[in-house]
Amino acid sequence: MQLEHNEYTIKGFITYLEKKYGAKITGKPFNSSDVCQYEMRGYLPFRYGGNKIIGKTIQGIKIIALSEGIMKLNKKKRNNVSKKNTNL
């Protein structure tokens, strides 16, 4: 099975996040639960790029497709994210 440049298995997506961001802002490593939450939400958290993500199954394997577009957050939500980041 050949994946597109923006498609990842769950393990591959965790590796992508670790290479790009190191770890979560809590210092803990990314895990499959994080990826499942991002997929259910439909986008990555703003602090990790805010990209839209879509989960799909191909030949019984879960694939995460990362969109080039960034999910637009309303101003109130964006301010809450900024406040949370400064409290660490």
C-alpha positions, 0 to 999 in steps of 0.5 A: 500500500502506497501512502500519499505525502500527507498520509500516515499510519497512527505510528507514523503520525506520532513519529511526525509529531515527535519530529516536528514538535518534540513532545506535548507542551506537558513534556509527555510524548505523543501517543495513539490516544492523542491522535484519536482525539485529534481525529475525532476533533477533526483538527490538530490543536492550534499549538501543533499547527491547527491543520485539519485531519481526516481518519480513514481505513484502507485495507483494514489499516487506520490512516490519518490524512493531514490537510494543508489547510489550517482550521480557523479558530474563533477569537475567543478560543484562540485567546484561551489557547494563548493564555494556556500556553503562557501559564506553563 
